[in-house]
Amino acid sequence: MEWSAAELTDLDTSTIDHEGGFSALGVPDRIVAALKATGIDAPFRIQIAAIPDAIAGRDLLGRASTGSGKTLAFGVPVLTRLAAAERPDKRPRALILSPTRELAMQIADVLSPLASAMNMSTILIAGGMGYGPQTRAFRKGVDLVVATPGRLVDLLETGDADLSGVEVVVLDEADHMADLGFMPAVSAILDAVPGEAQHLLFSATLDEAVGKLVKRYLHDPVTHEIDPEKGAVSTAVHYSLQVKPHEKVSVMCEIANRPGHTIVFARTQRGASRMAEQMRDAGVMAGALHGGLTQGARARVLKAFKDGSLPVLVATDVAARGIDVDDVTLVLQVDPPMNSKDYLHRSGRTARAGHKGVVLSMVLPHQRRAMSRLFRGAGVKPVEAEVRLGGENLAEIADCQPVSGEPIAQEAFDALVAPRQQHSRKGRRKDSYGGGRGGRGFGGGRGGRDRGGRGDRGGRGSYDDRRGPRRDRNASRDDRERRYGRSGSETW
């Protein structure tokens, strides 16, 4: 896994409207121009609410639904404050903590071009990446650090990272950090930051662990609550699809055979891999994303999904936390969520950033009562529909069409997500992306353990997402990370 900062040059500040938009919130012209160059002209509600207070130096507690624009709500004021003065020494001046590698990478991708517009540097610190570029960045000097907790704690313990010069620290998705068991690591990091630093905390919920962070580290924070967690479902259309058990797989494949980005949810790693293979066998290009895959495999699958070459992504709940794609038009829940919170999280993958979206839940006869309770807990009143394979109402609801029935060739799928081939000294091909021997390309291999037993296609030694995936082969010092969270949990 590699990352490099993006740069923006030749910015035009002559056409900026200082009476509205980001400029009216106190954002410097070059950042406004950089936002415009990336296609962002008008701020969202959470950005309008949070940016002025954050620029003023106030500690801030933000609650907003997924897809509401939180990254810029904290990223723009952080860069604005840093731009007010030059870095006095090599120590980083701002820190953004994120629970997962994928989300941290997306934050760094969004903010690094804006930072470059202000002649500031950015570094991504995460497990599964080489230590060399990270330690060199600290030695050379860096303005903004975007990090996951486990790797940053590791660098603090080895003395490679120094946070004593941090002026602004951001905790993004603090509730998810608590879910993953990262609170000890987060506390260790915040203790290494000067107490007078500005603290910005964003979280969908305020559970006990997050509440303790707020009381301990935030000083007289201003609170902005835009679209609380249940608001994440308000802009999507929800359906409860009554499906016959013998048609479940066929209906799933037909729903997935549609234009645009589609995310399908499975409860386990093995289920995600199996569903993706069933779709490809039916002629629908789909790939699985779960914690049993290597970091490189996950990055390639997510990249293919974002660029549209892989239109259907089958994911587990934990894996989907790293997905930040605004134009997902449909979420399909093949396996029911564990609870209403998971339902809200799944639903939040669509109808993002003002776009429309549809959430479909496949409900078998024996699941109706439990799903009714879950819908009530999530504050959702879905449209109920009985669907059959090839039915007109199914095509109307999902904008889908019957599958071709011609299997996707494994070579075609591998061309999208397979890594470059490597050869061992004995001349045998090595493929880090399938995870096991004798597999069928991506996701192949036996020996993975899951909640349901053996056979996870994620490869040898993988685990169910909720139990924590296997340790990344590329991380040489994960033993320290284990002391500050669940074993391997930083993978997601």
ChimeraX attribute file (.defattr): number of C-alpha atoms within 10 A of each C-alpha:
attribute: neighborCount
match mode: 1-to-1
recipient: residues
	/A:1	16
	/A:2	12
	/A:3	13
	/A:4	13
	/A:5	16
	/A:6	16
	/A:7	16
	/A:8	17
	/A:9	10
	/A:10	9
	/A:11	16
	/A:12	14
	/A:13	15
	/A:14	8
	/A:15	8
	/A:16	17
	/A:17	13
	/A:18	15
	/A:19	9
	/A:20	12
	/A:21	18
	/A:22	28
	/A:23	19
	/A:24	13
	/A:25	20
	/A:26	16
	/A:27	20
	/A:28	21
	/A:29	20
	/A:30	20
	/A:31	24
	/A:32	26
	/A:33	25
	/A:34	25
	/A:35	22
	/A:36	17
	/A:37	17
	/A:38	12
	/A:39	9
	/A:40	13
	/A:41	16
	/A:42	15
	/A:43	18
	/A:44	18
	/A:45	17
	/A:46	23
	/A:47	24
	/A:48	16
	/A:49	18
	/A:50	26
	/A:51	24
	/A:52	18
	/A:53	18
	/A:54	24
	/A:55	19
	/A:56	11
	/A:57	17
	/A:58	18
	/A:59	23
	/A:60	25
	/A:61	21
	/A:62	26
	/A:63	23
	/A:64	24
	/A:65	25
	/A:66	27
	/A:67	19
	/A:68	23
	/A:69	18
	/A:70	23
	/A:71	18
	/A:72	21
	/A:73	23
	/A:74	26
	/A:75	23
	/A:76	23
	/A:77	25
	/A:78	28
	/A:79	26
	/A:80	21
	/A:81	19
	/A:82	20
	/A:83	17
	/A:84	10
	/A:85	8
	/A:86	11
	/A:87	16
	/A:88	9
	/A:89	12
	/A:90	15
	/A:91	21
	/A:92	26
	/A:93	26
	/A:94	26
	/A:95	25
	/A:96	24
	/A:97	25
	/A:98	25
	/A:99	31
	/A:100	26
	/A:101	27
	/A:102	24
	/A:103	22
	/A:104	22
	/A:105	23
	/A:106	17
	/A:107	23
	/A:108	28
	/A:109	18
	/A:110	18
	/A:111	24
	/A:112	25
	/A:113	24
	/A:114	29
	/A:115	29
	/A:116	19
	/A:117	20
	/A:118	20
	/A:119	13
	/A:120	18
	/A:121	21
	/A:122	26
	/A:123	24
	/A:124	27
	/A:125	28
	/A:126	28
	/A:127	29
	/A:128	22
	/A:129	21
	/A:130	15
	/A:131	18
	/A:132	8
	/A:133	16
	/A:134	20
	/A:135	16
	/A:136	12
	/A:137	22
	/A:138	20
	/A:139	14
	/A:140	10
	/A:141	18
	/A:142	20
	/A:143	26
	/A:144	27
	/A:145	25
	/A:146	27
	/A:147	26
	/A:148	29
	/A:149	30
	/A:150	31
	/A:151	24
	/A:152	25
	/A:153	22
	/A:154	20
	/A:155	19
	/A:156	15
	/A:157	12
	/A:158	9
	/A:159	10
	/A:160	16
	/A:161	19
	/A:162	17
	/A:163	21
	/A:164	15
	/A:165	19
	/A:166	22
	/A:167	21
	/A:168	26
	/A:169	27
	/A:170	23
	/A:171	22
	/A:172	24
	/A:173	25
	/A:174	26
	/A:175	23
	/A:176	20
	/A:177	27
	/A:178	18
	/A:179	15
	/A:180	20
	/A:181	19
	/A:182	25
	/A:183	22
	/A:184	16
	/A:185	23
	/A:186	26
	/A:187	16
	/A:188	15
	/A:189	19
	/A:190	21
	/A:191	13
	/A:192	16
	/A:193	22
	/A:194	15
	/A:195	15
	/A:196	12
	/A:197	21
	/A:198	23
	/A:199	25
	/A:200	26
	/A:201	25
	/A:202	25
	/A:203	24
	/A:204	23
	/A:205	19
	/A:206	16
	/A:207	13
	/A:208	11
	/A:209	15
	/A:210	21
	/A:211	13
	/A:212	13
	/A:213	18
	/A:214	20
	/A:215	11
	/A:216	11
	/A:217	20
	/A:218	21
	/A:219	16
	/A:220	12
	/A:221	19
	/A:222	15
	/A:223	16
	/A:224	18
	/A:225	18
	/A:226	19
	/A:227	18
	/A:228	16
	/A:229	21
	/A:230	21
	/A:231	17
	/A:232	24
	/A:233	29
	/A:234	15
	/A:235	17
	/A:236	21
	/A:237	20
	/A:238	21
	/A:239	21
	/A:240	22
	/A:241	21
	/A:242	19
	/A:243	21
	/A:244	17
	/A:245	12
	/A:246	9
	/A:247	12
	/A:248	17
	/A:249	17
	/A:250	18
	/A:251	24
	/A:252	20
	/A:253	26
	/A:254	24
	/A:255	25
	/A:256	30
	/A:257	26
	/A:258	20
	/A:259	15
	/A:260	15
	/A:261	23
	/A:262	26
	/A:263	26
	/A:264	28
	/A:265	27
	/A:266	25
	/A:267	21
	/A:268	24
	/A:269	34
	/A:270	27
	/A:271	22
	/A:272	27
	/A:273	26
	/A:274	19
	/A:275	24
	/A:276	25
	/A:277	22
	/A:278	18
	/A:279	26
	/A:280	21
	/A:281	19
	/A:282	21
	/A:283	20
	/A:284	26
	/A:285	22
	/A:286	29
	/A:287	30
	/A:288	32
	/A:289	29
	/A:290	31
	/A:291	29
	/A:292	34
	/A:293	29
	/A:294	26
	/A:295	24
	/A:296	20
	/A:297	24
	/A:298	22
	/A:299	18
	/A:300	18
	/A:301	21
	/A:302	23
	/A:303	15
	/A:304	18
	/A:305	24
	/A:306	19
	/A:307	11
	/A:308	13
	/A:309	16
	/A:310	22
	/A:311	22
	/A:312	28
	/A:313	27
	/A:314	29
	/A:315	27
	/A:316	28
	/A:317	22
	/A:318	23
	/A:319	22
	/A:320	21
	/A:321	20
	/A:322	19
	/A:323	17
	/A:324	20
	/A:325	18
	/A:326	18
	/A:327	19
	/A:328	24
	/A:329	22
	/A:330	29
	/A:331	29
	/A:332	24
	/A:333	24
	/A:334	23
	/A:335	18
	/A:336	20
	/A:337	21
	/A:338	11
	/A:339	15
	/A:340	19
	/A:341	16
	/A:342	16
	/A:343	23
	/A:344	23
	/A:345	21
	/A:346	25
	/A:347	28
	/A:348	27
	/A:349	27
	/A:350	32
	/A:351	27
	/A:352	25
	/A:353	14
	/A:354	14
	/A:355	14
	/A:356	16
	/A:357	21
	/A:358	21
	/A:359	25
	/A:360	22
	/A:361	24
	/A:362	23
	/A:363	26
	/A:364	18
	/A:365	10
	/A:366	9
	/A:367	12
	/A:368	14
	/A:369	10
	/A:370	12
	/A:371	20
	/A:372	15
	/A:373	13
	/A:374	20
	/A:375	18
	/A:376	12
	/A:377	15
	/A:378	18
	/A:379	15
	/A:380	19
	/A:381	13
	/A:382	17
	/A:383	11
	/A:384	13
	/A:385	14
	/A:386	14
	/A:387	20
	/A:388	17
	/A:389	21
	/A:390	16
	/A:391	13
	/A:392	12
	/A:393	14
	/A:394	20
	/A:395	18
	/A:396	10
	/A:397	16
	/A:398	22
	/A:399	16
	/A:400	18
	/A:401	20
	/A:402	19
	/A:403	20
	/A:404	12
	/A:405	13
	/A:406	11
	/A:407	16
	/A:408	17
	/A:409	12
	/A:410	14
	/A:411	11
	/A:412	11
	/A:413	18
	/A:414	14
	/A:415	10
	/A:416	16
	/A:417	24
	/A:418	20
	/A:419	16
	/A:420	10
	/A:421	10
	/A:422	12
	/A:423	10
	/A:424	8
	/A:425	7
	/A:426	6
	/A:427	8
	/A:428	9
	/A:429	11
	/A:430	12
	/A:431	17
	/A:432	19
	/A:433	25
	/A:434	26
	/A:435	26
	/A:436	22
	/A:437	14
	/A:438	10
	/A:439	15
	/A:440	13
	/A:441	19
	/A:442	28
	/A:443	28
	/A:444	21
	/A:445	20
	/A:446	21
	/A:447	18
	/A:448	23
	/A:449	22
	/A:450	23
	/A:451	15
	/A:452	12
	/A:453	12
	/A:454	13
	/A:455	18
	/A:456	29
	/A:457	30
	/A:458	34
	/A:459	26
	/A:460	22
	/A:461	17
	/A:462	27
	/A:463	26
	/A:464	25
	/A:465	23
	/A:466	18
	/A:467	15
	/A:468	20
	/A:469	25
	/A:470	22
	/A:471	25
	/A:472	20
	/A:473	11
	/A:474	16
	/A:475	15
	/A:476	14
	/A:477	14
	/A:478	20
	/A:479	14
	/A:480	16
	/A:481	22
	/A:482	17
	/A:483	14
	/A:484	21
	/A:485	21
	/A:486	16
	/A:487	20
	/A:488	21
	/A:489	27
	/A:490	29
	/A:491	28
	/A:492	22
